[in-house]
Amino acid sequence: VIHFFSGFRSGAFVFLHLILDSLVFAEYTWEVLDYSLELELNWMLVFLPYVLITGNLYYFYKCCTTDPGRVTAQNESFCIGVYEYDEIMFHRSNKCPTCDLIKPARSKHCGVCGCCIQRFDHHCVWVNNCIGALNIRYFLLYLLSLTLTAVSLAAVMTAFLLQVVLLSHMMTAAYVDSEGHQEIASLAYVIQHLFLTFPRIVFTLGFLFLLILFLGGYTCFLWYLSITNRTTNEWYKARWIPDSRKGFSRGIVGNLKEIFQPYTLYKKER
């Protein structure tokens, strides 16, 4: 399905993203919030997810609407001067047959957006936009804030369920099995009981754990690429092109400065 939608621009995944956000926070607000406050969990922890999702939605909006760094006939000469050609992965003689423009080093033509993107990273269906030189900073903060939002939600739900288990003395309780024997409640029994009592909370918590696992891994990967001054596109190509990673890194501080103070803007101001 993702492959099908990745061939053209569509707001379907943007809409799906917002629907998932709404469903998770509807469940959190409807059940977890009141229960957590009744059990006197730390109120700052309980309300933290709302603060984080507000920031996340801002960065999500910026990812969707910010020009990623389109190369046009008007800025072609400027873009060509931003990065030096390594003549290994990026060649001075390369011309985009679709845009009919010289391809700046580290750029790539996006077939979905129909243009070349400066410092192209990838096209993201979740924000319906390319990720490039001018919006990669928003994308990194979007991923980080979304991961932290999921972690905070999972932390509150876990704390709530643990509090329920402790207050009900469930771990020391006994039950009679199908053969009439009295058994001490096992961990599996406790989980089953919680699922039957709070099915939506346990299901949402399971979804959040999976999201943290995959999203957290991807977030760490993209931040690693950023501090080493590589793009996803370059990382992928480097597997097939020997000695393809030379000349772009400026050290961790310089690399992050290039991300958060885009080099194209920085150069214009000099």
Salt bridges, closest charged atoms under 4 A:
ASP21 OD2 - HIS17 ND1 3.22
GLU27 OE1 - ARG200 NE 3.14
GLU31 OE1 - ARG200 NH2 3.33
ASP67 OD1 - ARG70 NH1 3.11
GLU87 OE1 - HIS91 ND1 3.38
GLU87 OE2 - ARG92 NE 4.00
ASP100 OD1 - LYS95 NZ 3.09
ASP121 OD2 - HIS122 ND1 2.59
ASP177 OD2 - HIS181 ND1 3.88
GLU179 OE1 - HIS181 ND1 3.56
GLU234 OE2 - ARG106 NE 2.68
GLU258 OE2 - ARG106 NH1 3.41
GLU258 OE2 - ARG119 NE 3.26
GLU258 OE1 - ARG250 NH1 2.19
